[in-house]
Amino acid sequence: MNAAFDPNNLRLIAPELVLTLSAFLVLGLSTMTGMGRRVWAPALAMLACLTTLVSVLSFVRTFGLEALRAPDLTIGFNGMFILDSFSIFFKVVFLLAAMLTILVSSRYLDLERANVGEYYALILFAVVGMMLMASAGDLVTIFVAIETMALAFYVLVGFLKANRKSNEAALKYFLLGSFSTGIFLYGISLVYGTTGTTLLGLIGMARAKLALASPEAPIFVLGVILITVGLGFKIAAVPFHMWAPDAYEGAPTPVTAFLSTGSKAAAFVVLARLFSMSFMPLGDRWAALLAILAVASMTLGNVAAILQDNMKRMLAYSSIAHAGYVLLGMIAVGLKGSVETREYGLTAVLLYLLIYTFGNIGAFTLVIALRREQVAGDRVADFAGLSRRAPWAAFAMLVFLLSLAGIPATAGFIGKWFLFGAAIKAGYAWLAVVAVINSAISLYYYIRVVVNMYIRAPEDAERFAPSWGQRAALLACIAFTLFFGIYPQPIIAFAEKSILSLAPWAS
């Protein structure tokens, strides 16, 4: 027990402690009225994210993150907490997503008459859960981290108390989320029952020893399947996607942007750790399972998106399709092939999730900016004539949609290039072909929005006037999407260095 509380352990979780304490301070500010809620609460939340980001990066001595490969630096709480370059990469992604969400929220909450400080505290608590998921070295830690994140999102999705859709979305999300939690826990119990441990690093070793006595290991395989199903709900992969369209549509739009990026990336962090550290002996088996999920997610997501007239539902189905794309990289991670293939697949996953975060939040920011009195701004028709009212905003939306579609000269193209390459390297060339076809299908519903912006006449002449926070978020997202679409080497190097400490093959 003494080892669990040594000072080095507390130092490893310093970023999480900073963010947790800041969340409680923001809750305190929520009891104030006027400026306390509207100005100081988001300002403190933004400062907390910046401080935490500095705290996370303080563990890095070089850009290459090489210093984090030392075991005495990265392992804490008896193996339950892992601080390495892999976890730091995603903690940076989560914090950036949270900062963008905070920037775009204030004006929106004012219009919805829901600008209260606990909103920002819940965002910080959700990020704490995500950061713990990135560093979790134990199945129990993963479960606690997932629930910390999920409980915050359950409240955030239903944050608009007077909005019936928001209430309905929160109830559906809560019920299906609770159902997936039960499945996930049952899977953990089966894995623990067959291996005698919940530590990720020991599960694979225990399974390798048991393989001599039970080569098939049906109970262990069932546990892996149930854990995968539980995480499938979190990434909204088909057929576990039922909650996503309603939750995305009913939730406050900034929450939808954060939910579609941060929580999805957090779930993929757990998948990557599990399948590279614990379930590697079953790589060939679960690769086939992930291939089925990938095809179903890409196809249903893109086809269903074509039928949507609501931007939030369209981007929800698009998000389901993007989960299918990311699964292409996950397939390569655990195959019993070359080390190069696994590293390439893992790099593709990291790279795409970073790129997708900026592209998707950028698209949602335009939806948020169109919200005004008596106008929801979340219909495809609401973008009609945007190029005449605000040419720069129409151009920004065009860039984000092209990036999501994977068109060259945008960062999204780089991400899809790596994912499709990972599928080919893993011997799933047919899956890459399916992904390319689905990317072509996605162009149809993205171009619908472009046609509305540039061809159709505006429905009203009201001036397009986003807040300064929304302008800052848009500028950051479009700068990232265009710059790294043309010169992607820095983020490719960042992703490649970030996987060095994750898996046994990299040591």
N, C-alpha and C positions, 0 to 999 in steps of 0.2 A: 504493500500500500504506500510506503514511503516514496518509492520510485515514481508513483503516479503524480506526486506533488512536488517533484524537485523543480528548482527555479528554471532549468532549461526547458522543461515542459511548458511552463507558463510563458516563457519567451517565444516558443513556437506558435502559441495561439494568441500572441499579442494583437495581431490585426483583428481577429474575431472578438477579442475583449474590447478593443477600442470601438468597434462598430456596435456591439451590444450595449455598452454604456451610453453611447451617443443616441441609440434608439430610445433608451429610457429618458434621456434628457429631452428629446423631441416630444415624447409623451407628456412630460411635464409642461412643455410649452403649449401643448394642445389644450390645457386648461385655461389659457389666457384668451382674451378676445382681441379682435381687430388685428393690429400689426403682428402680435405674437403668433397668430395662426397663419396669417396670409404671407408674412415676410420672413419672420425669424425661424419658423419651423422648416420651410424648404431651404433657407440659407444654412441652417445648422446641419440639415441632412446632407446637403451638398458638401459642406466642410468636412463632415464625418467621412464621406466617401473618399474625398481627397486625402485626408489624413490616413485613412486605412490603406489607400493605394500606396502612399509613401511608405507606410509600415511594411506592406507586402514587398515592395521593391527594395527595402533596406536589407533583405536577405540575399540580394543579388550583388555580387561583387564585380561581375563582368556581364556584358550583354549576352554572352553565350550561356549564362547560367551554370557554368561548369562547377562553381563552388558548391552547389547544392547536391552533389553526388556523394558526399561523405555521409556514411550511415549514421555517425554519431550526431550529425546536425539534423538529419531528416526524420528520424524515428522518435516518437514521443508517446507517453502514456501506454507503455508496454506494447507498442506496436499498433495501437488503435488510431494513432494520428500520424500522418506522413506529410512532411513538408519537403517537396522536391520541385524541380523545374516544371514538371507536368502540372502540379496543383497550382503553382504560381501563375502559369499561363492562363488558366481558367479563372483564377481569382481576379486577375486583371480584366478579363472579359466581363465577368459579373459586375465588377465595380463600374466599368465604363457604361454598361447597359443601364445600371441603376442611375448613374449621373445623367445620362441622356433622358431617362424617364422623368427624373425630377425636373429637368429643364423644361419639358413640354407639358408639365402637369398643372402649374399654377393657374394659368388663364382658363384652361379647360374646367378645373374644379370650381372656379368662380362662376362660370356660365351654368354649371350644373348645381350651383349653390350647395356645394359639398366640400368647401375648402377648410378642412379641419386637420389639425396637426397629426392625429393618429394615422392618417393616410401615409405620411412620410415615415413614421415609425415602423409601420407594417412593411414598407419597402425595405427598410434597413434590416428588419428581422428576417425577411425572405432572403436577403443577400447573405446573412449570417448562415442560414441553412445551406445555401448553395456553396459557400466557401468551405463549410464542414464536409459537404459531400465530396468536394474536390480533394480533400486531405484525408478522407476516411480510409482507414486500414483494416477495418473490422466490419462485419455485416451488421452488428448491433449499432455501431456508429453511423453506418449508412442509413439504417432505419430511423434513428433519432434525427439525423440531418434532413432526411426527406420530409419527415413530419413537421419539422420546424419550418421548412419552406412552404409546405402544403397548407398548413394552418393559416399562415399569413395570406396566402393567395385565396383561400376560401373566403376570407373576410373582404379582401380587396375586390374580388369579382362581384360581390354583392354590395359594394360600397355605396352605390346610389340607392338609398333606402326607398325613395319615392318612385323609383323606376321599376315597373313590374318585370321587364325583361332581365334587369340586373338581379332581382331576387330569384327569378326562375333559374337563371344561369348559375347562380351560386349554389342553389339546392341541387341541381343536376351534377355540378362539379363535385360537391361535397359527397353525394351518395356514391357516385362512380369512383371517386378518389378513395373513399373508405373501403369500397369493394376491392380495389386494386391493392390497398394496403394489406388486407387480409390474405390475398393471394401471395403477395410478396413475403409476408411473415411465415406462411405455411412453407414456402420454398426454402426460407432460411432454416426452418426447423428440420426439414429433410436433409439439407446439406450438413447441418450440424450433427444430426443423428448418424450419418454415414461416415463423417470424417472426424468427429469429436472436437472440432474447433470452429471458431467463427473468424479467425484472423485470415485475411486474404492471402498472405504469403504462405500460410501453412496448409490451406485447403488443397491447393494443387499438389503439394508434397504428400499429404495424407492420401489423396486419391491415387497418386502414382504407386504408393505402397500397397493400397488395397486392390489395385488392378490385378495382382497375381491371384488373389483369392476370388475376386468377382469381376471378371473382365467387362461384363455388360453393365453392371451397377445400375439396375433400373431405378432404384430409389434416388440415387444421386442424380441421375439424368432427369428424373421427374422434378427434383428440386431445382435444377438449373432451368428447366422449362418454366416453372412457376415464377422464379425470380425474373426471368426474361419477360414473361407476361406482365408482371407487376410494373416493370420499368417501361414496357410497351405502352401502358396507359400514360405515363409521364411524358413520353416523347410523341404521343398521339399517333402511333403507327396503326395502320389498319390490321386487324379489325377492332382495335382498342381505342378508336378515335372518336367514339360517339359523343363524348362530352365537348369536344373542341369547338365545333361551329357555334353551338348555342352559348358556350362560355365566352368565346371571343366576341360574339355579337352583343351580348348583354353586359359584359364588363365595361367599366370606364375605358375609353380608348387607350390612354397611357398604360393602364394595367394590361390590356390586351397586347400592346407592343412588348412589354416586359415579360409577360407570360410566354409569348411565342418565341422569345429568344433566350432569356436567362434560364427559365426552368427547363427548356429543351436541352440547352447546353449542359446543365447540371446533370440531367439524367444520362446523357451520353458520357459524361465523365465517369459515372459509376459503371456503365457498361464497359467502357474501355479498361478500367482497372480490373473488373471482374474477369473479363475474357482474356486479358493478357497476363494476369497474375494467378487466378484461381481455377479457371475453367479451360485452360490451354489443352489439357489432355483430350477434351471433347471437341476440339476445334472443328474437325471435319463434320461432325454431326450438327452442331449449332450453326455452322456456316450455311447449311442447306435451309435451316429454319429462318435465318435472317434473310436469305435470298427470297424466300416466299413473302416475308413481311415487306421487303423492299419493293418487289414488283407490285404487290397489292396496294401499298401506300402511294407509290408514284402514280399508278394508273387511276385509282379511285380519286385521289386528291386532285389530279389535274382535270379529269373528266367532270367531276362534280363542280369544280371551280368555274367551268364554262357556263354553268346554269345560274350563277349567282348574280344578282343585281345590287346586293349590298357589299360594299368594299370590305367590311370586316369579315363577313362570311367567306368572301372570295379569298382573302388573304389567309383565312383559317384553313381552307382546303389546300391552298398553296403551301402552307406550313406543313400540312400532312405529307404532301408530295416531297417537300424538302427533307423531311425525316427519312423518307425512302432513299433519297440520294445519299444522305450521310451513312445509312446502313451499308452502302457499297464499300465504304472504307472500313467499316467494322468487320465485314466478311474477311478482308485481307489480314486483319490483326491477329486472328487466332488460328489460321490455317497452318498445318505442319509443313510449311514450305520454307523458302529462303528467308533469312533474316531481313534482307533488303525489301522483300515484299511486305513483310509485317510492318517494318518501319515506314515504308511508303504509305501504307494504308492508314497508319496512326497519324502521320503527318497530314494526310489529306483530311482526316476528321477534324483535327485541330484548326487547320487553315480554313476550312469551310465554315465552321461554327463561328469563327471570328468575323469572317466576311459577311456571313448571313446576318449577324447581329446588327451591323451598321446598315446594311441594305434594307432589312425589314423594319427596323425602327425608323429609318428615314422615310419609308413609304407610309407608315402609320402616322408620322409627324405631320405629313400633308393632310391626312384625314382629320387629325386633331385640329389643325389650323383652319380648316373649313367649317368647323363647328362655330356657330354664332346663335344669337337669340332666334328662337323659332325654327332654326335650320340645323338638323343633326349633322349634315355634311358627310354622312357615311354611305351615300348611294353613289354608284358609278355615274349617274346623271348629274350629281352635284359638281363633278369635275368639268362639266360642259363649259367651253370657252375660257378655261383657266389661262390659256396662253395669251389671251387678249387682256385679261384683268391683271395677271402677274406672270409675265414671260419667264422670269427666273424660277418661279415656283413650278411652272409646268416643265421647264427643263430639268429641274431637280427630280421631279416625279418620273420623268422619262428615263433618267439615268438609273434610278433605283429599280424600276421595272425591268430595264434591260439587264441590270446586274442579276436580279432574281432569275431571269430567263437564261443567264449564262452567255450573253453576247460579248464578243471580244472587245477589248479596250475598257472593260469594267472589271472590278475585282471578282464579281461572280463567275466570270469565265475562268479565271485562274482556279477558283475553288472547284468548279465542276471538272476542269481538266485533270486535276489531281484525283478526284473521286473516280472518274471514269477510268483513269489510268490504273488506279488501285484494283478495280474490278478485273481489268484485263490481265494485270500481273498475277492476280490470284487464280487465273484460269476460268474466270466467269465473263468471257467476252460477250456472250449472248446477253448477259445482264447489262453490260455497258450499252449495247445496241438498244435495249428496252429503255434505258435511261435517256439516251439521245432522242428517241422517238417521243418520250414524254416531255422532254424539254421543248421540242417543237410544238407539241400540243399546248404547252403553257404559254407560248407566244401569243396564241389566239386571244386568251382572256386578258393578258397584259396589254395587247395592242388595242383592245376595246377601250381601255381607259385613255390611251394615247389619242385615239380617234376622237373621243369626247373632248379632250383638252384642246386639240388643234383644229378639228373640223367643225364641230358643232358650235352654234352660237350660245353665249352665256344665258342662263335662265334669269339672271338678275344683274344689275349693274353695281351691286354693293362692292365697295373696295375690299380687296384682300389684304388684311393687316394682321399678320401673326405677331405674337409677343416677342420680346427680345430673347427669351429663353428658347422659344421655338425656332427663331432665326439662328441662334447659336448651335442648336442641335442639328438643324438642316445643314448648316455650313460644315460642321464636323463630319457628318455622314457622307455628304457629297464629296468633300475633299478626300476622305478615306477611300471611297469607292472609285474615284477617278485616278487618284495618284497611284494606288496600289494595283489598279487595273493596267496601268502603263508601266509601272516599275515595281513589280511584286517581290523582288528579291529580299528586302528586309523582313517582310512578314513570313516568307518561306523559310528563311534562316532562323527566325524566331521560333517557328513551329518545329523545325528539325531539331534545334537545340533543346526544346522543351520536352521531347520524348526520351531523352537519353537516360534519365533516372527511373523511368516507369517500369520497364519490363525486364525480366531476367536476361533476355537475349541481348540487351543493350549494355549490360555490365561488363 
